[in-house]
Amino acid sequence: MKKQCAQRMTLYAALLGAVLCAVTCPSPRAAQTNPAPVRGEQWSAIGRLPDFWRGTWFTRKFRYDFTRLPPLTKNAAAAASAYLREQTRGRNLDTSVANCTSPGMPAVMDDGSMPIKFLPTPEMIVIYLEGYSQARFVHMDGRRHAQPPNPTFLGESIGHWEGDTLVVDTIGFVPQVRLPVRPGSNPRAPALLPHGPNMRIVERFRLLTDDTLEVKRTLYDDALFTQPVEHVRHFHRDTSREGELQEWVCSDNRDYFDEATGILYYGLHTGPTR
Amino acid sequence: MSLKSIVLLTAATVGVAGSALAHHSFAMFDVAKTIVIRGTVKEFAWVNPHSWLYVIAQKADGTSEEWALECSSPNMMIRWGWNARDLKPGDKVAVDIHPSRDGRHVGSVFAVYLADGRVLADPMGRTGVSGDDLARGKPKTPTQPIGEPLK
Protein backbone atom coordinates (compact mmCIF):
# COMPACT_ATOMS: atom_id res chain seq x y z
CA MET A 1 0.00 0.00 0.00
CA LYS A 2 2.77 2.32 1.01
CA LYS A 3 4.66 1.48 -2.18
CA GLN A 4 1.64 2.18 -4.41
CA CYS A 5 1.20 5.54 -2.71
CA ALA A 6 4.80 6.48 -3.30
CA GLN A 7 4.52 5.55 -6.99
CA ARG A 8 1.39 7.67 -7.34
CA MET A 9 3.09 10.62 -5.67
CA THR A 10 6.02 10.31 -8.07
CA LEU A 11 3.66 10.26 -11.04
CA TYR A 12 1.85 13.36 -9.78
CA ALA A 13 5.15 15.14 -9.27
CA ALA A 14 6.24 14.30 -12.79
CA LEU A 15 2.96 15.51 -14.27
CA LEU A 16 3.12 18.72 -12.25
CA GLY A 17 6.71 19.26 -13.37
CA ALA A 18 5.75 18.79 -17.01
CA VAL A 19 2.91 21.30 -16.75
CA LEU A 20 5.08 23.86 -14.98
CA CYS A 21 7.93 23.40 -17.40
CA ALA A 22 5.62 23.94 -20.37
CA VAL A 23 4.91 27.36 -18.95
CA THR A 24 8.30 28.42 -17.59
CA CYS A 25 11.12 26.37 -19.17
CA PRO A 26 12.85 28.02 -22.14
CA SER A 27 12.44 26.30 -25.46
CA PRO A 28 15.51 24.58 -26.92
CA ARG A 29 15.77 27.46 -29.36
CA ALA A 30 15.82 29.99 -26.52
CA ALA A 31 18.38 27.89 -24.65
CA GLN A 32 20.70 28.15 -27.64
CA THR A 33 20.35 31.87 -28.19
CA ASN A 34 20.29 33.04 -24.58
CA PRO A 35 24.10 32.91 -23.85
CA ALA A 36 24.97 34.60 -27.15
CA PRO A 37 25.46 38.15 -25.81
CA VAL A 38 27.88 36.84 -23.15
CA ARG A 39 29.77 34.80 -25.76
CA GLY A 40 29.96 37.78 -28.09
CA GLU A 41 31.36 39.90 -25.29
CA GLN A 42 34.05 37.30 -24.60
CA TRP A 43 35.21 37.54 -28.21
CA SER A 44 34.93 41.33 -28.20
CA ALA A 45 37.14 41.47 -25.12
CA ILE A 46 39.94 39.88 -27.15
CA GLY A 47 39.89 42.95 -29.37
CA ARG A 48 40.78 45.12 -26.38
CA LEU A 49 43.82 43.02 -25.46
CA PRO A 50 47.35 43.90 -26.61
CA ASP A 51 47.64 42.91 -30.28
CA PHE A 52 49.72 39.74 -30.20
CA TRP A 53 47.55 38.33 -32.97
CA ARG A 54 48.41 40.12 -36.22
CA GLY A 55 51.01 38.42 -38.43
CA THR A 56 53.67 36.03 -37.18
CA TRP A 57 56.64 36.45 -34.85
CA PHE A 58 60.26 35.60 -35.68
CA THR A 59 62.91 35.46 -32.98
CA ARG A 60 65.82 35.71 -35.46
CA LYS A 61 68.20 34.13 -33.01
CA PHE A 62 69.69 30.77 -32.47
CA ARG A 63 68.08 28.33 -30.12
CA TYR A 64 69.94 27.65 -26.85
CA ASP A 65 71.33 31.15 -26.34
CA PHE A 66 70.95 31.16 -22.59
CA THR A 67 73.98 33.39 -22.08
CA ARG A 68 73.94 33.91 -18.34
CA LEU A 69 73.34 30.69 -16.51
CA PRO A 70 73.44 30.39 -12.73
CA PRO A 71 75.83 27.93 -11.05
CA LEU A 72 75.11 24.31 -11.81
CA THR A 73 74.32 21.66 -9.26
CA LYS A 74 77.12 19.21 -8.59
CA ASN A 75 75.45 16.47 -10.59
CA ALA A 76 74.71 18.76 -13.53
CA ALA A 77 78.30 20.07 -13.62
CA ALA A 78 79.62 16.50 -13.75
CA ALA A 79 77.13 15.51 -16.45
CA ALA A 80 77.94 18.61 -18.52
CA SER A 81 81.67 17.96 -18.30
CA ALA A 82 81.18 14.37 -19.39
CA TYR A 83 78.99 15.51 -22.30
CA LEU A 84 81.56 18.02 -23.53
CA ARG A 85 84.39 15.53 -23.12
CA GLU A 86 82.55 13.10 -25.39
CA GLN A 87 81.84 15.91 -27.84
CA THR A 88 85.53 16.85 -27.98
CA ARG A 89 86.37 13.22 -28.70
CA GLY A 90 84.16 13.46 -31.75
CA ARG A 91 81.24 11.40 -30.55
CA ASN A 92 77.97 12.29 -32.24
CA LEU A 93 75.71 13.61 -29.51
CA ASP A 94 72.64 14.04 -31.65
CA THR A 95 69.35 13.02 -30.09
CA SER A 96 65.99 11.86 -31.41
CA VAL A 97 65.51 15.48 -32.51
CA ALA A 98 67.51 14.37 -35.58
CA ASN A 99 64.61 11.97 -36.22
CA CYS A 100 62.10 14.83 -35.92
CA THR A 101 61.12 14.42 -32.29
CA SER A 102 60.28 17.84 -30.87
CA PRO A 103 62.99 19.44 -28.72
CA GLY A 104 60.17 20.55 -26.40
CA MET A 105 60.02 23.68 -24.30
CA PRO A 106 61.56 26.17 -24.31
CA ALA A 107 63.78 25.47 -27.35
CA VAL A 108 60.82 24.73 -29.63
CA MET A 109 59.73 28.38 -29.29
CA ASP A 110 63.08 29.64 -30.51
CA ASP A 111 63.59 28.33 -34.04
CA GLY A 112 65.10 31.53 -35.39
CA SER A 113 63.92 31.15 -38.95
CA MET A 114 60.50 29.65 -38.38
CA PRO A 115 57.81 31.81 -36.80
CA ILE A 116 55.23 31.43 -34.07
CA LYS A 117 51.69 32.79 -34.14
CA PHE A 118 49.26 33.63 -31.32
CA LEU A 119 45.65 32.60 -31.91
CA PRO A 120 43.21 33.81 -29.24
CA THR A 121 39.94 32.25 -28.12
CA PRO A 122 37.97 33.06 -24.96
CA GLU A 123 39.13 29.89 -23.20
CA MET A 124 42.70 29.55 -24.41
CA ILE A 125 45.43 31.19 -26.39
CA VAL A 126 46.96 28.85 -28.93
CA ILE A 127 50.60 29.50 -29.82
CA TYR A 128 51.29 27.76 -33.10
CA LEU A 129 54.94 26.81 -33.64
CA GLU A 130 55.84 26.38 -37.30
CA GLY A 131 58.96 24.43 -36.43
CA TYR A 132 57.77 20.94 -35.45
CA SER A 133 54.18 21.84 -36.43
CA GLN A 134 53.17 22.01 -32.80
CA ALA A 135 50.66 24.13 -30.92
CA ARG A 136 50.87 25.26 -27.31
CA PHE A 137 47.52 25.47 -25.53
CA VAL A 138 47.60 28.22 -22.93
CA HIS A 139 44.48 27.80 -20.80
CA MET A 140 42.99 31.17 -19.86
CA ASP A 141 39.95 29.94 -17.91
CA GLY A 142 41.42 30.30 -14.44
CA ARG A 143 42.04 26.60 -13.89
CA ARG A 144 44.77 25.15 -11.72
CA HIS A 145 47.43 22.73 -12.91
CA ALA A 146 46.52 19.06 -12.90
CA GLN A 147 48.09 17.22 -9.97
CA PRO A 148 50.27 16.16 -11.60
CA PRO A 149 49.84 16.87 -15.33
CA ASN A 150 50.54 14.07 -17.75
CA PRO A 151 53.95 14.88 -19.22
CA THR A 152 54.23 16.35 -22.71
CA PHE A 153 56.93 18.00 -24.83
CA LEU A 154 55.31 21.42 -24.46
CA GLY A 155 54.06 21.00 -20.89
CA GLU A 156 50.77 22.12 -19.40
CA SER A 157 50.38 25.89 -19.75
CA ILE A 158 48.05 28.13 -17.76
CA GLY A 159 47.96 31.84 -18.49
CA HIS A 160 46.53 35.07 -17.18
CA TRP A 161 46.88 38.77 -17.95
CA GLU A 162 48.66 41.14 -15.59
CA GLY A 163 47.84 44.48 -17.22
CA ASP A 164 49.35 44.29 -20.71
CA THR A 165 51.53 41.30 -19.85
CA LEU A 166 50.54 37.73 -20.63
CA VAL A 167 51.92 35.49 -17.89
CA VAL A 168 52.17 31.78 -18.70
CA ASP A 169 53.07 29.10 -16.17
CA THR A 170 54.13 25.74 -17.63
CA ILE A 171 54.95 22.43 -15.93
CA GLY A 172 54.84 18.74 -16.80
CA PHE A 173 57.52 17.80 -19.35
CA VAL A 174 58.57 14.47 -20.82
CA PRO A 175 62.10 13.28 -19.96
CA GLN A 176 63.30 13.79 -23.54
CA VAL A 177 63.24 17.58 -23.16
CA ARG A 178 66.80 18.87 -22.74
CA LEU A 179 68.23 22.12 -21.48
CA PRO A 180 71.43 23.88 -22.57
CA VAL A 181 74.09 23.94 -19.89
CA ARG A 182 77.48 25.65 -20.03
CA PRO A 183 79.93 24.63 -17.37
CA GLY A 184 83.04 26.66 -16.62
CA SER A 185 84.79 27.73 -19.78
CA ASN A 186 81.63 28.59 -21.77
CA PRO A 187 82.25 26.57 -24.94
CA ARG A 188 80.63 27.56 -28.20
CA ALA A 189 77.99 24.86 -28.08
CA PRO A 190 76.34 24.02 -24.78
CA ALA A 191 75.90 20.60 -23.30
CA LEU A 192 72.29 19.51 -23.67
CA LEU A 193 71.18 17.71 -20.53
CA PRO A 194 67.86 16.10 -19.59
CA HIS A 195 65.78 18.37 -17.38
CA GLY A 196 64.87 17.52 -13.81
CA PRO A 197 61.46 16.41 -12.52
CA ASN A 198 60.57 19.84 -11.13
CA MET A 199 61.19 21.91 -14.24
CA ARG A 200 58.83 24.89 -14.41
CA ILE A 201 58.84 27.77 -16.90
CA VAL A 202 57.17 31.12 -16.25
CA GLU A 203 56.96 33.38 -19.30
CA ARG A 204 55.97 37.03 -19.32
CA PHE A 205 55.02 38.27 -22.81
CA ARG A 206 54.52 41.98 -23.52
CA LEU A 207 54.74 44.32 -26.49
CA LEU A 208 57.75 46.66 -26.30
CA THR A 209 56.63 48.33 -29.53
CA ASP A 210 53.86 47.45 -31.93
CA ASP A 211 56.21 45.08 -33.74
CA THR A 212 58.47 43.86 -30.93
CA LEU A 213 57.35 41.23 -28.46
CA GLU A 214 59.47 40.58 -25.40
CA VAL A 215 59.35 37.31 -23.52
CA LYS A 216 61.00 37.20 -20.12
CA ARG A 217 61.44 33.65 -18.99
CA THR A 218 62.22 32.28 -15.59
CA LEU A 219 63.15 28.64 -15.74
CA TYR A 220 63.21 26.63 -12.54
CA ASP A 221 65.03 23.29 -12.48
CA ASP A 222 66.60 22.40 -9.15
CA ALA A 223 68.19 19.27 -10.61
CA LEU A 224 70.39 21.32 -12.97
CA PHE A 225 70.66 24.85 -11.55
CA THR A 226 71.24 26.21 -8.06
CA GLN A 227 69.12 29.28 -8.89
CA PRO A 228 66.36 30.03 -11.42
CA VAL A 229 67.50 30.83 -14.97
CA GLU A 230 66.47 34.28 -16.21
CA HIS A 231 66.26 34.67 -19.99
CA VAL A 232 64.96 37.44 -22.23
CA ARG A 233 64.17 37.03 -25.91
CA HIS A 234 62.63 39.37 -28.47
CA PHE A 235 60.31 38.36 -31.29
CA HIS A 236 59.75 40.54 -34.36
CA ARG A 237 56.35 40.85 -36.02
CA ASP A 238 56.15 39.89 -39.70
CA THR A 239 53.05 40.71 -41.73
CA SER A 240 54.55 39.92 -45.13
CA ARG A 241 53.37 37.02 -47.22
CA GLU A 242 56.66 35.16 -46.90
CA GLY A 243 56.35 35.44 -43.14
CA GLU A 244 53.06 33.58 -43.06
CA LEU A 245 52.82 30.17 -41.44
CA GLN A 246 53.77 27.21 -43.62
CA GLU A 247 53.23 23.48 -43.38
CA TRP A 248 56.15 21.60 -41.87
CA VAL A 249 56.15 17.81 -42.09
CA CYS A 250 59.35 16.54 -40.53
CA SER A 251 58.47 12.87 -40.94
CA ASP A 252 59.52 13.26 -44.59
CA ASN A 253 63.06 13.17 -43.17
CA ARG A 254 65.91 11.81 -45.34
CA ASP A 255 68.17 11.51 -42.31
CA TYR A 256 68.13 8.91 -39.56
CA PHE A 257 69.99 8.92 -36.27
CA ASP A 258 70.49 5.55 -34.59
CA GLU A 259 70.60 6.40 -30.90
CA ALA A 260 71.83 2.92 -29.98
CA THR A 261 75.01 3.22 -32.05
CA GLY A 262 75.38 7.00 -32.31
CA ILE A 263 75.48 6.76 -36.10
CA LEU A 264 73.77 9.40 -38.23
CA TYR A 265 72.68 8.11 -41.62
CA TYR A 266 71.79 10.96 -43.91
CA GLY A 267 70.75 11.91 -47.40
CA LEU A 268 68.82 8.67 -47.72
CA HIS A 269 66.81 8.31 -50.89
CA THR A 270 63.17 7.69 -50.13
CA GLY A 271 61.76 9.61 -53.06
CA PRO A 272 60.67 8.52 -56.52
CA THR A 273 64.15 7.88 -57.87
CA ARG A 274 64.98 5.20 -55.34
CA MET B 1 77.64 6.60 -56.25
CA SER B 2 75.47 3.94 -54.69
CA LEU B 3 72.89 4.46 -52.00
CA LYS B 4 75.02 2.68 -49.47
CA SER B 5 77.99 4.86 -50.14
CA ILE B 6 76.13 7.97 -49.10
CA VAL B 7 75.16 6.43 -45.79
CA LEU B 8 77.70 8.01 -43.57
CA LEU B 9 79.39 7.24 -40.35
CA THR B 10 79.99 10.47 -38.50
CA ALA B 11 81.56 9.10 -35.34
CA ALA B 12 84.98 10.06 -36.59
CA THR B 13 84.16 13.72 -37.03
CA VAL B 14 85.43 16.33 -34.66
CA GLY B 15 84.35 19.75 -33.52
CA VAL B 16 81.12 21.22 -32.33
CA ALA B 17 77.82 21.68 -34.06
CA GLY B 18 78.06 24.13 -36.92
CA SER B 19 74.45 25.13 -36.65
CA ALA B 20 72.39 25.19 -33.52
CA LEU B 21 69.24 25.31 -35.62
CA ALA B 22 69.69 22.10 -37.50
CA HIS B 23 68.16 18.83 -36.47
CA HIS B 24 71.48 17.12 -36.36
CA SER B 25 75.07 18.12 -35.93
CA PHE B 26 76.77 19.67 -38.96
CA ALA B 27 80.16 18.82 -37.50
CA MET B 28 80.69 16.32 -40.31
CA PHE B 29 81.13 19.21 -42.74
CA ASP B 30 84.49 20.95 -42.98
CA VAL B 31 83.56 24.63 -42.94
CA ALA B 32 87.20 25.60 -43.57
CA LYS B 33 86.92 24.13 -47.07
CA THR B 34 84.73 25.44 -49.87
CA ILE B 35 84.46 23.64 -53.17
CA VAL B 36 82.24 24.17 -56.17
CA ILE B 37 80.37 21.20 -57.61
CA ARG B 38 79.58 21.69 -61.32
CA GLY B 39 77.28 19.23 -62.98
CA THR B 40 73.75 18.04 -63.67
CA VAL B 41 70.88 17.72 -61.22
CA LYS B 42 69.87 14.09 -60.67
CA GLU B 43 67.19 14.75 -58.06
CA PHE B 44 66.03 17.60 -55.87
CA ALA B 45 64.24 16.31 -52.76
CA TRP B 46 62.25 19.29 -51.43
CA VAL B 47 61.60 17.85 -47.99
CA ASN B 48 61.68 18.74 -44.33
CA PRO B 49 63.58 18.99 -42.18
CA HIS B 50 66.40 19.28 -44.78
CA SER B 51 66.18 19.31 -48.55
CA TRP B 52 68.70 17.26 -50.53
CA LEU B 53 70.16 18.05 -53.94
CA TYR B 54 71.75 15.11 -55.77
CA VAL B 55 74.14 16.19 -58.52
CA ILE B 56 76.17 14.23 -61.09
CA ALA B 57 79.40 16.23 -60.83
CA GLN B 58 81.74 16.66 -63.77
CA LYS B 59 85.39 16.43 -62.79
CA ALA B 60 88.31 18.12 -64.50
CA ASP B 61 89.61 14.78 -65.77
CA GLY B 62 86.37 14.13 -67.66
CA THR B 63 84.94 11.58 -65.22
CA SER B 64 81.82 12.12 -63.15
CA GLU B 65 80.57 11.17 -59.69
CA GLU B 66 77.40 11.66 -57.68
CA TRP B 67 77.29 14.12 -54.79
CA ALA B 68 74.56 14.37 -52.14
CA LEU B 69 74.21 17.99 -51.01
CA GLU B 70 72.29 18.97 -47.92
CA CYS B 71 70.19 22.14 -47.85
CA SER B 72 68.02 23.73 -45.18
CA SER B 73 64.32 23.36 -44.51
CA PRO B 74 62.02 24.29 -47.43
CA ASN B 75 60.23 26.64 -45.02
CA MET B 76 63.41 28.65 -44.63
CA MET B 77 64.45 28.30 -48.28
CA ILE B 78 61.09 29.72 -49.42
CA ARG B 79 61.76 32.77 -47.29
CA TRP B 80 65.19 33.12 -48.88
CA GLY B 81 63.59 33.13 -52.35
CA TRP B 82 63.74 29.46 -53.37
CA ASN B 83 60.98 27.56 -55.13
CA ALA B 84 60.62 23.79 -55.33
CA ARG B 85 60.64 24.01 -59.14
CA ASP B 86 63.89 25.97 -59.33
CA LEU B 87 65.83 22.72 -59.70
CA LYS B 88 64.83 19.69 -61.74
CA PRO B 89 66.61 16.63 -63.12
CA GLY B 90 68.87 17.52 -66.04
CA ASP B 91 69.47 21.14 -65.00
CA LYS B 92 73.05 22.36 -65.21
CA VAL B 93 74.18 23.88 -61.92
CA ALA B 94 77.18 25.01 -59.93
CA VAL B 95 76.93 24.59 -56.16
CA ASP B 96 79.19 26.05 -53.50
CA ILE B 97 79.48 23.62 -50.60
CA HIS B 98 81.43 22.73 -47.51
CA PRO B 99 82.45 19.10 -48.08
CA SER B 100 82.26 16.24 -45.64
CA ARG B 101 85.37 15.85 -43.48
CA ASP B 102 85.70 12.16 -44.21
CA GLY B 103 86.09 12.50 -47.98
CA ARG B 104 82.67 11.13 -48.87
CA HIS B 105 80.76 12.86 -51.65
CA VAL B 106 78.50 14.83 -49.39
CA GLY B 107 78.35 18.55 -48.73
CA SER B 108 76.54 21.38 -47.03
CA VAL B 109 75.03 23.77 -49.61
CA PHE B 110 75.31 27.50 -49.24
CA ALA B 111 74.75 28.75 -52.80
CA VAL B 112 73.35 27.28 -56.03
CA TYR B 113 74.12 29.03 -59.34
CA LEU B 114 71.56 28.33 -62.05
CA ALA B 115 72.17 28.39 -65.81
CA ASP B 116 69.93 31.46 -66.18
CA GLY B 117 72.16 33.47 -63.84
CA ARG B 118 70.01 33.30 -60.73
CA VAL B 119 71.64 32.44 -57.42
CA LEU B 120 69.82 30.57 -54.65
CA ALA B 121 71.36 31.19 -51.25
CA ASP B 122 71.15 28.92 -48.24
CA PRO B 123 72.90 30.87 -45.49
CA MET B 124 72.37 28.19 -42.88
CA GLY B 125 74.78 25.97 -44.77
CA ARG B 126 77.54 28.45 -44.14
CA THR B 127 79.35 29.69 -41.08
CA GLY B 128 79.13 33.22 -39.81
CA VAL B 129 75.50 33.92 -40.56
CA SER B 130 73.52 36.18 -38.31
CA GLY B 131 70.12 35.50 -36.87
CA ASP B 132 68.64 38.15 -39.16
CA ASP B 133 69.99 36.33 -42.21
CA LEU B 134 68.34 33.18 -41.01
CA ALA B 135 64.99 34.74 -40.29
CA ARG B 136 63.93 35.96 -43.69
CA GLY B 137 64.76 38.18 -46.60
CA LYS B 138 67.50 38.04 -49.17
CA PRO B 139 70.72 36.96 -47.55
CA LYS B 140 74.07 38.27 -48.73
CA THR B 141 75.39 35.88 -51.28
CA PRO B 142 78.17 35.73 -53.84
CA THR B 143 77.20 36.32 -57.46
CA GLN B 144 79.49 33.62 -58.81
CA PRO B 145 80.99 30.44 -57.39
CA ILE B 146 83.75 30.98 -54.85
CA GLY B 147 84.75 27.39 -54.13
CA GLU B 148 87.81 25.51 -55.28
CA PRO B 149 87.15 23.31 -58.33
CA LEU B 150 86.38 19.64 -57.63
CA LYS B 151 89.46 17.49 -58.07
Interface residues (C-beta under 8 A of the other chain):
Chain A: F58 T59 R60 K61 F62 R63 Y64 Q87 T88 G90 R91 N92 L93 D94 V97 A98 C100 D111 G112 S113 M114 E130 G131 P187 R188 A189 H236 D238 S240 E242 G243 Q246 W248 V249 C250 D252 N253 R254 D255 F257 G262 I263 L264 Y265 Y266 G267 L268 H269 G271 T273 R274
Chain B: L3 I6 V7 L8 L9 T10 A11 A12 T13 V14 G15 V16 A17 A20 L21 H23 H24 S25 A27 M28 K42 E43 A45 V47 N48 P49 H50 W52 Y54 A68 E70 S72 S73 P74 N75 M76 I78 R79 V106 M124 G131 D132 L134 A135 R136
